[in-house]
Amino acid sequence: MTTTDATRYLEQPLLTSPGQPLRVAVYERISQGIRSGLLVSGALLPRETELGLALGVSRTVVREALMLLEEDGLIVTKRGVGRFVADSIPHEGPDEFQPLEQLLAEPGTLIDVRVIEFSLQKVTDFVVEHLHLDAGAEFWFRECVVSRDGQPVALVQEYLPDNARLATFNSAVAAQLQDAAADPATILQALTDRVGPVFSAGACRIAATIAGPTRASLLGIKAPDPLLVLTQTAELDGAPAYVAKYALPPAFGHLAVPQWKRA
């Protein structure tokens, strides 16, 4: 598309639904332009004042819409230069349940996984709640650090039922689990590589917290630094069979998770 096409698109009358804030209407106009290809990846966006004139709204409204677009990974700001359409646009709509490595990957980046622990343990209240295991049962625990281009971007703790229970859901998963645990990948990625995308997404809980000494040392950050912690469950044949806790420092950037359901 040409610059003229993009300008004409932005200058079309801005239509709003009853009760819809103007900032949301501006967000949708620019977002649709990006996803349709009218506003191409890497393109410099017009200045706030120019966008306001084109769309017939105030500069304040434009600024709020641009903040939302940047939070959602659709645009990036280069200080002293301007705002650009992001090179990699988050996917929209339903998607397959994907391992964390695929969600963190960007063109030209290198994802590395360092395994810290893999062991069979007695159930805890956390595991009973999420995997519906009985008291006295055992579960597999796996902890690893995921890095992108050498920088730690996630501490991952994964929990699965023991092999006997897993086999009642999916015998291939149970048979491959211990070999998969030796791979330099999350358990979910390693099992997906070996037996295919057999897990389906369950609920995802998101919480903001601080790192604390142990997680900070593994992620190369300070103990008081903020963390985003995602607790993701998944199912095999409709039964809870996987739960993971992802501790993500600010360095992880944007994470597209359309396939993760709300808790």
C-alpha positions in Angstrom: 0.0 0.0 0.0 1.2 3.6 -0.7 1.5 6.5 1.7 -1.4 8.1 0.0 -3.6 5.0 0.7 -2.7 5.1 4.4 -3.4 8.9 4.6 -6.9 8.4 2.9 -7.6 5.6 5.3 -6.8 7.7 8.4 -8.8 10.7 7.1 -12.0 8.7 6.7 -14.8 9.9 9.1 -14.4 8.3 12.6 -17.5 6.3 13.5 -18.2 5.5 17.2 -20.7 3.2 18.8 -23.0 4.6 21.5 -21.0 5.0 24.7 -17.7 4.1 23.0 -14.8 6.4 24.1 -13.1 8.3 21.4 -9.7 6.8 22.3 -11.1 3.3 21.6 -12.4 4.4 18.2 -9.0 5.9 17.4 -7.3 2.7 18.6 -9.5 0.5 16.4 -8.9 2.7 13.4 -5.2 2.5 13.7 -5.2 -1.2 14.8 -7.3 -2.2 11.8 -5.0 -0.2 9.5 -2.0 -2.1 10.9 -3.6 -5.6 10.7 -4.9 -5.0 7.2 -1.5 -3.9 5.9 -2.5 -0.3 5.1 -0.1 0.8 7.8 2.9 -1.4 7.0 5.4 -2.9 9.5 8.2 -0.5 10.3 6.3 2.5 8.9 6.6 5.8 10.7 3.2 7.0 12.0 2.1 10.6 11.6 2.7 12.9 14.6 0.0 13.2 17.3 -1.1 16.6 16.0 -1.4 15.3 12.4 -3.4 12.2 13.6 -5.7 14.4 15.6 -6.4 16.6 12.6 -6.9 13.6 10.3 -9.3 11.9 12.7 -11.0 15.0 14.0 -10.1 14.4 17.7 -7.9 16.1 20.3 -4.2 15.4 20.7 -5.0 14.0 24.2 -7.4 11.4 22.7 -4.7 10.4 20.1 -2.0 10.1 22.8 -4.2 7.8 24.9 -5.0 5.6 21.9 -1.3 5.4 21.0 -0.4 4.4 24.6 -2.9 1.5 24.3 -1.5 0.5 20.9 2.0 0.4 22.3 0.9 -1.6 25.3 -0.6 -4.2 22.9 2.6 -4.4 20.9 1.2 -2.9 17.7 3.5 0.1 17.7 6.9 1.0 19.1 8.3 4.4 20.1 11.8 5.4 19.2 12.7 8.3 21.5 13.5 11.5 19.5 12.3 9.9 16.2 8.7 9.0 16.5 6.2 6.1 16.7 6.5 3.2 14.2 4.3 0.2 13.3 5.9 -2.8 15.1 7.9 -5.2 13.0 6.1 -8.2 14.5 2.4 -7.9 15.1 0.7 -10.0 17.8 -1.8 -12.5 16.4 -5.5 -11.8 16.7 -8.3 -14.2 17.4 -8.3 -17.9 18.4 -5.1 -19.8 18.1 -3.6 -23.2 19.1 -2.3 -23.6 22.6 1.4 -22.8 22.2 4.4 -23.5 24.4 6.0 -20.4 26.0 9.0 -20.5 23.6 6.8 -19.9 20.6 5.1 -17.0 22.3 8.4 -15.4 23.2 10.1 -16.0 19.9 10.6 -13.1 17.5 12.2 -13.1 14.1 16.0 -13.3 14.3 16.0 -14.1 18.1 17.5 -17.2 19.8 15.5 -18.9 22.5 17.5 -21.0 25.0 16.2 -23.2 27.9 18.3 -24.1 30.9 16.9 -26.9 33.0 17.3 -26.5 36.8 15.3 -29.4 38.3 13.2 -32.4 37.3 11.9 -34.6 40.1 9.0 -36.6 41.3 7.4 -35.1 44.4 4.6 -35.5 46.9 1.5 -33.4 46.2 1.0 -29.9 47.6 -2.1 -27.9 48.1 -1.3 -26.0 44.8 -1.1 -29.3 42.8 -4.2 -30.7 44.4 -6.1 -27.6 43.4 -4.9 -27.4 39.8 -4.4 -31.1 38.9 -7.1 -32.6 41.1 -4.8 -35.1 42.6 -5.5 -37.0 45.8 -3.6 -36.5 49.0 -0.6 -38.8 49.0 -0.3 -38.9 45.2 2.9 -37.8 43.4 3.6 -35.4 40.6 6.4 -34.4 38.3 8.0 -31.0 38.9 10.2 -29.3 36.3 11.9 -25.9 36.7 13.8 -24.1 33.9 15.0 -20.6 32.9 14.1 -19.4 29.4 16.4 -16.9 27.8 16.1 -14.8 24.6 19.4 -13.8 23.0 21.2 -14.7 26.2 18.9 -12.6 28.5 16.7 -14.5 31.0 13.1 -13.7 30.2 11.1 -16.3 32.1 11.4 -18.7 35.1 9.1 -21.6 34.3 7.8 -24.2 36.8 5.8 -27.0 35.3 3.7 -29.6 37.1 2.3 -32.9 35.7 0.7 -36.0 37.3 2.9 -39.1 37.7 3.2 -41.5 34.8 0.5 -43.9 35.8 -2.2 -41.1 36.0 -0.9 -39.5 32.8 -1.2 -42.8 31.0 -4.9 -42.8 31.7 -5.3 -39.6 29.7 -2.7 -40.1 27.0 -0.3 -43.1 26.9 2.0 -41.4 24.4 2.5 -38.4 26.7 3.3 -40.7 29.6 5.7 -42.7 27.6 7.6 -39.7 26.3 7.6 -37.6 29.5 11.0 -38.5 31.0 12.9 -38.3 27.7 11.2 -35.0 26.9 12.3 -33.6 30.3 15.9 -34.0 29.2 15.4 -31.7 26.2 16.5 -28.1 26.3 12.9 -26.9 26.2 9.9 -26.5 28.4 8.1 -29.7 29.0 5.2 -28.4 27.0 7.4 -27.6 24.0 9.3 -31.0 24.3 6.1 -33.0 24.5 4.5 -31.0 21.6 7.5 -31.7 19.5 7.3 -35.5 20.3 3.6 -36.2 20.2 2.0 -33.2 18.7 -0.3 -30.5 20.1 -2.4 -32.8 22.3 -2.8 -30.3 25.2 -5.7 -27.9 25.2 -5.7 -24.6 27.1 -7.5 -24.3 30.4 -7.6 -21.2 32.7 -4.9 -18.6 33.0 -4.4 -16.5 36.2 -2.3 -13.4 36.0 -0.8 -11.6 39.1 1.7 -8.9 39.6 4.3 -9.4 42.3 8.1 -8.9 43.1 10.9 -11.2 42.3 12.3 -12.1 45.8 15.9 -13.4 46.3 15.6 -16.8 44.7 13.8 -15.9 41.5 15.9 -12.7 41.2 19.1 -14.7 41.2 17.8 -17.0 38.5 16.6 -14.2 36.3 19.5 -11.8 36.8 17.4 -9.1 38.3 17.1 -7.5 41.8 14.9 -9.0 44.6 12.5 -5.9 44.7 12.0 -5.9 40.9 8.5 -6.4 39.6 7.4 -9.7 38.1 4.3 -10.8 36.1 3.3 -14.3 37.2 1.0 -16.3 34.9 -0.4 -19.6 36.2 -1.6 -21.6 33.1 -3.5 -24.9 33.2 -4.0 -27.3 30.4 -6.0 -30.5 29.8 -5.6 -33.9 28.1 -8.8 -35.3 26.8 -10.8 -32.9 29.0 -8.9 -33.7 32.3 -6.5 -31.4 34.0 -3.0 -32.7 33.3 -0.6 -29.8 33.2 0.0 -26.5 35.1 2.8 -24.0 34.7 3.8 -20.9 36.5 5.6 -18.4 34.3 7.5 -15.6 36.2 8.2 -12.9 33.7 10.4 -9.8 34.4 9.8 -6.5 32.4 12.5 -7.6 30.0 10.2 -10.2 28.4 8.5 -7.4 26.4 5.1 -8.2 24.7 3.5 -11.6 25.1 0.6 -12.5 22.8 -1.6 -15.0 24.6 -5.0 -15.0 22.8 -5.4 -18.7 23.3 -5.2 -18.5 27.1 -8.6 -18.3 28.7 -9.6 -16.1 31.6 -9.7 -17.8 35.0 
